[in-house]
Amino acid sequence: MNQYLEVFIEESKEHLQMCSEHLLELEKQPKDLSIVNEIFRSAHTLKGMSATMGYEDLANLTHKMENVLDAIRNQKTVLTPVIFDVIFQAVDDLEAMVMSIADGGDGKRNVKEVVAKLEMIEKGESPINNVRTETMTTINEGMLEQETIYDEFELTVLQQSEDQGFTAHELTITLNEDCLLKG
């Protein structure tokens, strides 16, 4: 299989690039099912190549993404911003897995969260309902309390930053109505 590894990596990168480009096109033209078909074909090819090469995690994630794309192209699922976000997240994870393989790794990555979201979409459920949110209270200069709700991704970034010794700060800036050059 090692003799095919380079070809697998290059073709995987190409298919993921195509997925990303087509997803950006689809954002602009969400009703164009021909774009969905292109993404589906790239995902389908990537799934087959991954399974053939023995990268089951990569094949499984691609399969879940492919199922959602199939539901979209067969008009069983309507594209929403949340679904776009989940598909983009899946493509990002797939790219990271392929890069791991290219760097000599095993291509494994914890993708349970994105797989669960893809499965929910496939079942017709909204993954946004299951996103864990937490509320943090901050006090601005005027000593007014303001609640900010962070989604799971933001909480993960905050936790990772804290684990690395960084301190997170949140700033709220209010401009006066008559402020010049607001931009």
N, C-alpha and C positions, 0 to 999 in steps of 0.2 A: 504493500500500500504506500510505502514511502516514496516510490517513484511517481505516484499520482498526487502526492501532497501539495507540491508547488502549483500544479494545475488546479487542484481543488481550492487552494487559497485565492489564487488570482480570479478564478471564475466566481467564487463566493463574494469577493469584494465587488466585482462587476455587478452581480445581481443585487447586492445590497445597495450599491450606488443607484442602480435603476429604481429600486423600491423607493429610496429617498427622493429622487427626482420626480418620480410619478406621484408620490404622496403630496409633494409641494404643488404639482399641477392640479391634483384632485382637490386640494384645499380651495383653489381658485375656481374650479368647475366641479363641484360635488355631485352633480347629476350625470356626469359623463362616465357611463359604465365601461366604456372602452379603456379608460385609464385604470379602472379597478381590475379589468381583465389582464392588463399588462403587469400590474403589481402581483396579481394572483399567479401568473405564469412564472415570474421571477421567484416568488416564494415557493412554488411547487418544485421548480428545478433545484433550488437550494435545499429543500427538504430531502429530495431524492439523493442528491450528492452527499449530504450530511449522513444520511442513513447508510449509504454505500460505504462511506469512509469510516463508519463506526462511531460517529459523534452523535450519540442518541439525544443528549440534552439539546443540542442545536436542532436536530430533526424534530424533536417534540415541540419546542417552542415555535418553530416554523409551521408545524402542522396546526397548532392552535390558531396562529395568525391566519393561516390559509383557510381554516374553517370560517372565521369571521369574514374574510374577504369573499368567500363563496356565498355567504348569506347576504352580503351587500350586493354582489353582482346579480344574485337571483331575487333581489328586492324583498328579502325576508327581514332585512335589517336596514334601517335608515341611518345614514351617516350623521353623526353629531360631533360637536367639538370634543366631547369626552372620548368618543370612539377614536377620533383622530389622534388624540393624545396617547391612548393606550397602544395604538398601532405604531406610532412614532417611538414610544417607549420600547416596544418589542423589537423594532428595527435597531434601535440603539444597543439593546442587549445582544442582539444577534451580531452586530458589528464588533462589540467587545469580545464576544466568544470567538469570532473568526480571528481577531487580532491576537487573542491569547494563543490560538493554534499557530498562527504565523510566528509568534515569538517563542515557539517551542513548548507551549503549555498544553493542557488537556482540553481547553475550550469549555470548561465547566464554569457555571456562574449561577448564583442563586436567583432564579427567575420565578419563584413561586408566586410572588405578588402579581406580576404581569400575566402569568398563566391563569391565575384565578380570575383576573379581570377579563381576560379573553374568553374564558369559560362562561362567565356571567353574561357577557355580550352575546355569546353563542346561544345561550338559553333565553335571550330576550330581556334580561335584567340589566339594570343600570349599575355599573361599577361605582358610580359616584355615591350611591346610598351606603356603601360599605366602607367608604374612606373614613378612617379614623381622624377626628378633628379634636384639637385641644384648644382651650382658650387661655391666653396669657393676658394679664392686666399690666398695663404700663402707665406711668404717670408722666405727663408732659410738663413743660416748664410752668404752665399755669395751674398745676396740681389738679388737673381734671383727669379722671380715670377714663381710659379708652380701652375697650376690648378688641383684641386682634385674634382672629381665628386662623390657625395655620393648618394646612392640609398635611397629609402624611409625608409627601416629598419634602416640604419645607421643614417639618419636624426632624426628618432624617438628616438633612443638611445641617440643621442647627445642632443636633446631637453629635454628628461627626466632627463638626467644628469644635464643639466643647471637648470632645475626646482628644483632639489634637492640641488642646491648650489655648484655643482662641476664645475670645469673649465676643458674643454677639450683641449688637446694639441696634435698636430700631429708632429711626428718626421720623418724626411727622413734621412736615413743613407746610405752613399755610401762607399763601401769598395774599396780600391786600388786593382788593378789586382794582384799585387805581395804580397798581404796580406796573412800571414800564418794562418791556422786554421779558414777559413771563416765561417765554421759551428758554 
